[in-house]
């Protein structure tokens, strides 16, 4: 028997923009908070800020403002103006505990 890893079938921002809601190909409904996503950004800017000790510990009240599907991942923009984060779909599933 071969096990098929779950994949993202659909996604949207929650009504209050505080979370990314994900439905997998195995019909699991998952959620990742906007703050968790913002804290987990691995773009060059955020990586450098972490290295320099300038990356915040929290992003209270952060909201998702836009989601772009790149095929292999999602480009998520946030209410603090940050729009550089690309989240590969397997990474998103791991953030959601899948």
C-alpha positions in Angstrom: 0.0 0.0 0.0 1.3 3.4 -0.9 0.5 6.4 1.2 -0.1 9.6 -0.6 1.0 12.7 1.2 -1.7 15.4 1.6 -1.6 18.4 -0.7 -3.3 21.7 -0.7 -6.6 21.5 -2.7 -8.0 24.9 -1.8 -7.2 27.9 0.4 -8.5 31.3 1.5 -8.1 33.9 4.1 -10.4 33.7 7.1 -13.2 36.3 7.2 -11.3 38.3 9.8 -8.0 38.0 7.8 -6.3 36.6 10.9 -5.7 33.1 9.4 -5.1 31.1 6.3 -7.7 28.4 5.9 -6.5 25.3 3.9 -8.4 22.3 2.7 -6.2 19.3 1.7 -6.7 16.7 -1.0 -7.6 14.3 1.9 -10.4 16.7 2.9 -8.7 18.0 6.0 -9.6 21.5 7.1 -6.5 23.3 8.5 -5.8 26.8 9.7 -2.5 28.7 10.2 -2.7 32.1 11.9 -1.4 35.2 10.1 1.0 35.8 12.9 2.5 32.3 12.6 2.8 32.8 8.9 4.5 36.2 9.3 6.9 34.8 12.0 7.7 31.9 9.7 8.6 33.9 6.6 11.9 32.7 5.1 12.4 35.5 2.5 15.9 37.0 2.3 14.7 40.2 4.1 13.3 38.3 7.1 16.3 35.9 7.2 18.7 38.8 7.3 16.6 40.5 10.0 16.8 37.4 12.1 20.5 37.1 11.6 20.9 40.8 12.6 18.7 40.4 15.7 16.1 42.8 14.2 13.2 40.4 13.6 10.3 40.9 16.0 9.1 38.1 18.4 5.5 38.9 17.7 3.2 40.4 15.1 0.1 41.2 17.1 -3.0 42.1 15.0 -1.3 41.2 11.7 -3.7 40.4 8.9 -3.4 38.7 5.5 -4.1 41.2 2.8 -3.4 39.2 -0.4 -2.7 35.6 -1.5 -1.1 34.8 -4.8 -0.8 31.2 -6.0 2.5 30.5 -7.7 1.7 26.8 -8.3 4.4 25.4 -6.0 3.6 27.9 -3.2 1.7 30.9 -2.0 2.9 34.5 -2.0 1.2 36.0 1.1 1.1 39.7 1.8 0.4 41.2 5.2 -1.0 44.3 6.7 2.4 45.5 7.8 3.3 45.9 4.1 5.4 42.8 3.9 4.8 41.0 0.6 8.0 39.1 -0.1 7.1 35.8 1.6 6.7 32.7 -0.6 5.5 29.7 1.3 6.0 26.4 -0.5 2.8 24.3 -0.1 4.6 21.5 1.8 5.9 24.2 4.2 2.4 25.6 4.7 1.1 22.1 5.5 3.9 21.6 8.1 3.0 25.0 9.7 -0.6 23.7 9.9 0.6 20.6 11.7 0.0 18.2 8.8 
